[in-house]
Amino acid sequence: MKKYLTVVASFVIMLCIGGIYSWSIIASALMEDYQLSAIQSQIIFGVLIAILPVTMIFVAKIGSKINKKYIGYVSGILFLLGYLLAGASHGNFLLLFTGIGILSGVGTGFGYWLALTTPVMWFPGKKGLITGIAAAGFGLGAVLMSEFSEIILRQGYNVLELLKIIGISYGIVILAFSNLIYTVQNDPTKIEAPAKLRQFMSAGIFKKLFAGVFLGTFAGLLIIGSLKIIGGQYDISEHILILGVALFAFANFSGRLIWGFLSDYLGAGLSIFLALLFQSLSIISLNVFQLSDSSYLIISSLIGFGFGGNFVLFAKETAQVFGVNNLGLVYPYVLLGYSIAGIAGPLSGGLLYDLSHSYHSAIFLAALVSLAGSLLFLIHVLSSTKNKKTAEKRESVEKSSSKTG
C-alpha cells in the first residue's frame, strides 16, 4: 500500500510545482498591468528553471540522511513563502524575482527531487512508466494552473492576488501530501554501488544526456514561457490563448506518459530522437502556418506532446545506465543542462522579441536547436547499434574458436 500512496503523493506534489509551466499567463498579466518587459518576465521564469536542478544536487546529498517527508515540508513552505512575497510585491521586479524565481524555485527543486526519485525506487522494473507518471504530474500542473488562474482572474482578482491564492492553496497541498511519501527499504545485498562524481561526469553517455536535455528543453522553454504572447500577435481571443496554454500542458502530461511507455519497448535513445524531432517539426509549424483559433490550439498541443518526452526519457536513460539507486545522485547533474536552458531559452525568446517585436526568429531558433538534439541521439542510436553488432560478432567468433580448439 505504501508504494501506491507514494506514487499518488508524488504525482500530486508534481501537479502543484508544475504549475510554473503556465507562466505565460501570469507573465502577460504582469507585462500589461505592471509594465514588466518581455525579458524581465522571462528572467523570472528562466531563473526558477535554472535553480531547480542546482537545488536537486544539494538535496541529493542530504536525501539519504533525512526523512523524505521533511524534504516535502521544505518544498511546501518555500513555495508558499515565495508566492506570498510575489503577491505582496506591488509589481516590483526585484520582489517578483526573489519570490517566484528564487524562493519558489528552490522549493520546486526540493519537491521535484522527492517526487521523481522516490516512487521509482518502489518499481525498479517499470522505470519508464513510473518516471512517466511522476513527471506527468509536473506537466499536468500547468493545465490545472491555467484553468485555476482563468477562474480567479475572471472573478475580478488581479494577478498579484492570484499569486497569493496560489501560494496558500498549493503550499498547503504540498505539505499535506508530503506525509504520504514513504521510502523503500532496500535489500543490502542488491544495492548498487554509489556512482562517483568524476567517474559518471566523464562518461560519454553522460555528456550526451547533458547536451540532449539542454537542446530539447531550450527549445521547449523558449516557446512555453511566451506561448500566450506568441498567440496574442494574431486575432485570437483571450479565452483561446489561455486554452492553448492548458492544452499544451495537457499534451505535455500525456506525452510524458506515452513517451515513457514507449521507451520501455523502443529504448530511451531512439525515443529521445523521435521526441525531439517531433518537437522541432511542431515548433516550426508556428512560422509555417497562419495562426487561427484552431491552428493555435493544435500546434500548442503538438509542441507540448513532444516537449513532455524530455522529462521522462532522459531520466529513464539515466536510471538505465547508472542504476535506479543512483538516479537521485546522477540525474540532477544531467538536469544542469535544463538549468542552463532555463536561462538561455526564455531569455533568447524575450530578447529577440524585444528587438524585433516578433517571435518569428525565436521560433526558428527553437526549432533548429531541437532538431540538433534529435540528430545527436540519432547518431548515438546508430553508433550503439553498430557497436552492439560488432560485439556480438566478436563474441560469436570467440565461441566458434573455442569450440574448434
FIKENU-115448 format. One line per 2 residues: their letters; for each residue x, y, z of C-alpha. Coordinates in Angstrom, 1 decimal. Layout:
REM residues N
A = X,Y,Z; ...
//
This chain:
REM residues 405
MK = 0.0,0.0,0.0; 2.8,2.4,0.9
KY = 4.3,2.2,-2.6; 1.0,3.2,-4.3
LT = 0.5,6.0,-1.8; 4.0,7.2,-2.6
VV = 3.2,7.3,-6.4; -0.1,9.2,-5.8
AS = 1.5,11.7,-3.4; 4.5,12.2,-5.8
FV = 2.0,12.9,-8.6; 0.1,15.4,-6.6
IM = 3.3,17.3,-5.5; 4.4,17.4,-9.1
LC = 1.0,18.7,-10.1; 1.4,21.6,-7.7
IG = 5.0,22.6,-8.6; 4.4,22.0,-12.3
GI = 2.0,25.0,-12.4; 5.0,27.1,-13.4
YS = 4.6,25.9,-17.0; 1.6,28.2,-17.3
WS = 3.9,31.1,-16.6; 3.0,32.9,-19.9
II = -0.5,33.6,-18.4; 1.0,35.4,-15.4
AS = 3.8,37.0,-17.5; 1.3,38.6,-19.9
AL = -0.7,40.0,-17.0; 2.4,41.4,-15.3
ME = 3.5,43.0,-18.6; 0.1,44.5,-19.1
DY = -0.7,45.6,-15.6; 2.8,46.4,-14.2
QL = 4.7,47.2,-17.3; 7.3,44.4,-17.0
SA = 9.3,44.0,-20.2; 9.2,40.6,-22.0
IQ = 12.8,39.9,-21.0; 12.1,40.7,-17.3
SQ = 9.1,38.3,-17.3; 11.3,35.6,-18.8
II = 14.2,36.3,-16.4; 11.9,35.3,-13.5
FG = 10.8,32.1,-15.3; 14.3,31.3,-16.5
VL = 15.9,31.7,-13.1; 13.3,29.4,-11.5
IA = 14.1,26.7,-14.1; 17.8,27.2,-13.6
IL = 17.6,27.0,-9.8; 15.6,23.7,-9.9
PV = 18.5,21.3,-10.9; 21.0,23.1,-8.8
TM = 18.8,22.6,-5.8; 18.3,19.0,-6.7
IF = 22.1,18.4,-6.5; 22.1,19.8,-2.9
VA = 19.0,17.7,-2.0; 20.7,14.6,-3.4
KI = 23.5,14.9,-0.9; 21.1,15.0,2.1
GS = 18.2,12.9,0.7; 19.5,9.6,2.1
KI = 20.2,11.1,5.5; 16.8,12.6,6.5
NK = 13.2,11.5,6.4; 11.8,12.1,2.9
KY = 8.8,13.8,4.4; 10.9,16.7,5.6
IG = 12.1,17.4,2.1; 8.4,17.8,1.1
YV = 7.8,20.1,4.0; 10.7,22.4,2.9
SG = 9.3,22.4,-0.6; 5.8,23.4,0.5
IL = 7.0,26.1,2.9; 9.3,27.7,0.4
FL = 6.7,27.5,-2.4; 4.1,29.2,-0.1
LG = 6.5,32.0,1.1; 7.8,32.7,-2.4
YL = 4.3,33.2,-3.9; 3.2,35.3,-0.9
LA = 6.2,37.6,-1.4; 5.5,37.9,-5.1
GA = 1.9,38.7,-4.3; 2.9,41.5,-2.0
SH = 5.4,43.0,-4.4; 3.1,45.7,-5.9
GN = 4.6,44.7,-9.3; 8.2,45.4,-8.2
FL = 10.5,43.3,-10.4; 13.1,42.5,-7.7
LL = 10.4,41.2,-5.3; 8.8,39.1,-8.0
FT = 12.2,37.8,-9.0; 13.0,36.8,-5.4
GI = 9.7,35.3,-4.6; 8.9,33.3,-7.8
GI = 12.4,32.9,-9.3; 14.4,32.1,-6.1
LS = 12.2,31.1,-3.2; 9.7,29.1,-5.1
GV = 12.5,27.9,-7.4; 14.3,26.3,-4.5
GT = 11.0,24.9,-3.2; 10.3,23.4,-6.7
GF = 13.8,21.7,-6.7; 13.1,20.1,-3.3
GY = 9.7,18.8,-4.5; 10.9,17.7,-7.9
WL = 13.7,15.6,-6.4; 11.4,14.0,-3.9
AL = 8.6,13.2,-6.3; 10.8,11.9,-9.1
TT = 13.3,9.7,-7.3; 11.2,8.2,-4.5
PV = 8.4,6.3,-6.4; 10.8,4.7,-9.0
MW = 12.6,3.0,-6.1; 9.4,1.1,-5.4
FP = 9.1,-0.1,-9.0; 12.6,-0.7,-10.4
GK = 11.2,-2.9,-13.2; 9.0,-0.2,-14.6
KG = 11.4,2.7,-14.7; 9.9,4.3,-17.8
LI = 6.2,4.1,-16.7; 6.7,5.2,-13.1
TG = 9.1,8.0,-14.1; 6.5,9.0,-16.7
IA = 3.7,9.1,-14.1; 5.7,11.2,-11.7
AA = 6.9,13.6,-14.5; 3.4,13.7,-16.0
GF = 2.1,15.4,-12.8; 4.5,18.2,-13.5
GL = 3.2,18.6,-17.0; -0.4,18.4,-16.0
GA = 0.2,21.1,-13.3; 0.0,23.8,-16.0
VL = -3.4,22.6,-17.1; -4.7,22.9,-13.5
MS = -2.9,26.3,-13.0; -4.2,27.6,-16.4
EF = -7.8,26.9,-15.6; -7.4,28.0,-11.9
SE = -5.8,31.3,-13.0; -8.6,32.0,-15.5
II = -11.3,31.4,-13.0; -9.7,33.7,-10.4
LR = -8.9,36.5,-12.8; -12.5,36.3,-14.3
QG = -13.8,36.9,-10.7; -12.1,40.3,-10.7
YN = -8.9,39.5,-8.8; -5.7,40.9,-10.1
VL = -2.6,38.9,-10.9; -0.9,39.7,-7.6
EL = -3.9,38.5,-5.6; -3.8,35.4,-7.8
LK = -0.2,34.7,-6.8; -1.2,34.9,-3.1
II = -4.1,32.4,-3.6; -1.8,30.0,-5.5
GI = 0.9,30.2,-2.8; -1.5,29.4,0.1
SY = -3.6,26.7,-1.6; -0.8,24.9,-3.4
GI = 1.6,25.2,-0.5; -0.8,23.6,1.9
VI = -1.4,20.7,-0.6; 2.3,20.0,-0.9
LA = 2.7,20.0,2.9; -0.3,17.6,3.3
FS = 0.8,15.1,0.6; 4.4,15.0,1.8
NL = 3.1,12.9,4.7; 2.2,10.1,2.3
IY = 5.7,9.7,0.9; 7.4,6.5,2.0
TV = 10.9,5.3,1.5; 11.5,1.7,0.2
QN = 13.7,-0.5,2.4; 16.3,-1.9,0.0
DP = 17.9,-5.4,0.3; 21.5,-4.6,1.4
TK = 22.8,-7.3,-0.9; 21.2,-5.8,-4.0
IE = 22.1,-2.1,-3.5; 24.1,-0.7,-6.4
AP = 27.5,0.9,-5.7; 27.1,4.7,-5.4
AK = 28.2,6.5,-8.6; 31.3,8.6,-8.2
LR = 31.0,12.2,-9.5; 34.2,12.3,-11.6
QF = 33.5,8.9,-13.0; 30.0,9.4,-14.3
MS = 30.6,13.0,-15.4; 33.5,11.8,-17.6
AG = 31.4,9.1,-19.3; 30.4,9.7,-22.9
IF = 26.7,8.9,-22.3; 26.5,11.5,-19.5
KK = 27.8,14.2,-21.8; 25.2,13.2,-24.5
LF = 22.4,13.2,-21.9; 23.5,16.6,-20.6
AG = 23.7,18.1,-24.2; 20.4,16.4,-25.2
VF = 18.4,17.7,-22.2; 19.8,21.2,-22.9
LG = 18.9,21.2,-26.6; 15.5,19.7,-26.0
TF = 14.4,21.9,-23.1; 16.0,25.1,-24.6
AG = 13.6,24.8,-27.5; 10.5,24.0,-25.3
LL = 11.2,26.5,-22.6; 11.7,29.3,-25.2
II = 8.2,28.6,-26.5; 6.3,27.8,-23.3
GS = 7.5,30.9,-21.5; 5.9,33.0,-24.3
LK = 3.2,30.8,-25.7; 0.3,33.1,-24.8
II = 2.3,36.1,-26.1; 3.0,34.4,-29.4
GG = -0.7,33.6,-29.9; -1.5,37.2,-28.9
QY = 0.2,38.5,-32.0; -2.8,37.1,-34.0
DI = -6.5,37.7,-33.9; -7.1,35.1,-31.2
SE = -9.4,35.6,-28.2; -8.1,35.7,-24.7
HI = -10.0,32.6,-23.8; -8.4,30.6,-26.7
LI = -5.0,31.9,-25.7; -5.4,30.6,-22.2
LG = -6.9,27.4,-23.5; -3.9,26.9,-25.7
VA = -1.6,27.0,-22.7; -3.8,24.5,-21.0
LF = -3.8,22.2,-24.0; 0.0,22.5,-24.2
AF = 0.1,21.4,-20.6; -2.3,18.5,-21.0
AN = -0.4,17.3,-24.1; 2.8,17.7,-22.1
FS = 1.2,15.5,-19.4; 0.1,12.8,-21.9
GR = 3.4,13.0,-23.7; 5.3,12.1,-20.6
LI = 3.2,9.1,-20.0; 3.2,7.9,-23.6
WG = 6.9,8.5,-24.3; 7.7,6.8,-21.0
FL = 5.6,3.8,-22.0; 7.1,3.6,-25.5
SD = 10.7,3.9,-24.1; 10.2,0.6,-22.3
YL = 9.8,-1.0,-25.7; 11.8,1.2,-28.1
GA = 14.6,2.1,-25.7; 15.2,5.6,-24.4
GL = 17.8,6.6,-27.0; 15.5,6.1,-30.0
SI = 12.6,7.6,-28.2; 14.6,10.8,-27.4
FL = 15.4,11.1,-31.2; 11.8,10.8,-32.1
AL = 10.5,13.1,-29.3; 12.9,15.9,-30.2
LF = 12.3,15.6,-33.9; 8.6,15.7,-33.3
QS = 9.1,18.8,-31.1; 11.2,20.5,-33.7
LS = 8.6,20.0,-36.5; 5.8,21.1,-34.2
II = 7.6,24.3,-33.2; 8.5,25.4,-36.8
SL = 4.8,25.0,-37.6; 4.2,28.2,-35.7
NV = 6.0,30.0,-38.5; 4.8,27.9,-41.4
FQ = 1.0,28.2,-40.7; -1.1,31.3,-40.2
LS = -2.3,31.0,-36.6; -6.1,30.9,-36.1
DS = -8.0,29.7,-33.1; -7.9,26.1,-34.3
SY = -4.3,26.0,-35.6; -3.1,27.7,-32.4
LI = -4.7,25.0,-30.2; -3.5,22.1,-32.4
IS = 0.1,23.3,-32.7; 0.3,24.2,-29.0
SL = -0.8,20.6,-28.2; 1.7,19.1,-30.6
IG = 4.6,21.1,-29.1; 3.5,20.1,-25.6
FG = 3.4,16.4,-26.5; 7.0,16.5,-27.9
FG = 8.3,18.6,-25.0; 6.9,16.1,-22.5
GN = 9.4,13.5,-23.7; 12.3,15.5,-22.3
FV = 11.4,14.9,-18.7; 10.8,11.1,-18.7
LF = 13.2,9.9,-21.4; 16.4,11.4,-20.0
AK = 15.5,10.3,-16.5; 14.8,6.8,-17.8
ET = 18.1,6.6,-19.6; 19.9,7.9,-16.6
AQ = 18.4,5.2,-14.4; 19.1,2.6,-17.0
VF = 22.7,3.4,-17.4; 23.7,4.4,-13.9
GV = 21.2,2.3,-11.8; 17.9,3.2,-10.1
NN = 19.6,3.9,-6.8; 21.9,6.4,-8.4
LG = 19.1,8.2,-10.2; 18.8,10.8,-7.4
LV = 22.5,11.4,-7.5; 23.3,11.5,-11.2
YP = 20.1,12.9,-12.7; 20.4,16.4,-11.1
YV = 23.7,16.8,-12.8; 22.1,15.8,-16.1
LL = 19.4,18.4,-15.4; 22.1,21.1,-15.2
GY = 21.6,21.2,-19.0; 18.0,22.1,-18.3
SI = 19.2,24.7,-15.8; 21.3,26.4,-18.5
AG = 18.4,26.1,-20.9; 16.1,27.7,-18.4
IA = 18.2,30.8,-18.6; 19.2,30.7,-22.3
GP = 15.9,29.6,-23.8; 13.4,32.1,-22.3
LS = 15.9,35.0,-22.4; 16.7,34.3,-26.0
GG = 13.0,34.4,-26.8; 12.3,37.6,-24.8
LL = 15.4,39.4,-26.2; 14.6,38.5,-29.8
YD = 11.0,39.7,-29.3; 12.1,43.0,-27.6
LS = 14.5,43.6,-30.5; 12.2,42.7,-33.4
HS = 8.7,42.9,-31.8; 8.1,39.4,-33.4
YH = 8.7,35.8,-32.3; 9.5,34.6,-35.9
SA = 13.2,34.5,-35.3; 12.9,33.0,-31.8
IF = 10.6,30.2,-33.1; 13.1,29.4,-35.9
LA = 15.9,29.2,-33.3; 13.9,26.9,-31.0
AL = 13.1,24.5,-33.9; 16.7,24.4,-35.0
VS = 18.0,23.7,-31.5; 15.5,20.9,-31.0
LA = 16.5,19.4,-34.4; 20.1,19.4,-33.3
GS = 19.2,17.4,-30.2; 17.3,14.8,-32.2
LL = 20.3,14.3,-34.6; 22.6,13.9,-31.6
FL = 20.6,11.0,-30.4; 20.1,9.5,-33.9
IH = 23.9,9.3,-34.2; 24.0,7.8,-30.7
VL = 21.5,5.1,-31.5; 23.2,4.2,-34.8
SS = 26.6,4.1,-33.1; 25.3,2.0,-30.2
TK = 23.6,-0.4,-32.6; 26.8,-0.8,-34.7
NK = 28.9,-1.4,-31.5; 26.4,-3.9,-30.3
KT = 26.5,-5.9,-33.5; 30.4,-5.7,-33.6
AE = 30.5,-7.1,-30.0; 28.0,-9.8,-30.8
KR = 30.0,-10.8,-33.9; 33.3,-10.8,-31.9
ES = 31.6,-13.0,-29.2; 30.3,-15.4,-31.9
VE = 33.8,-15.7,-33.4; 35.4,-16.3,-30.0
KS = 32.8,-19.0,-29.2; 33.4,-20.6,-32.5
SS = 37.2,-20.5,-32.0; 36.9,-22.1,-28.5
KT = 34.8,-24.9,-29.9; 37.3,-25.6,-32.7
G = 40.2,-25.5,-30.3
//
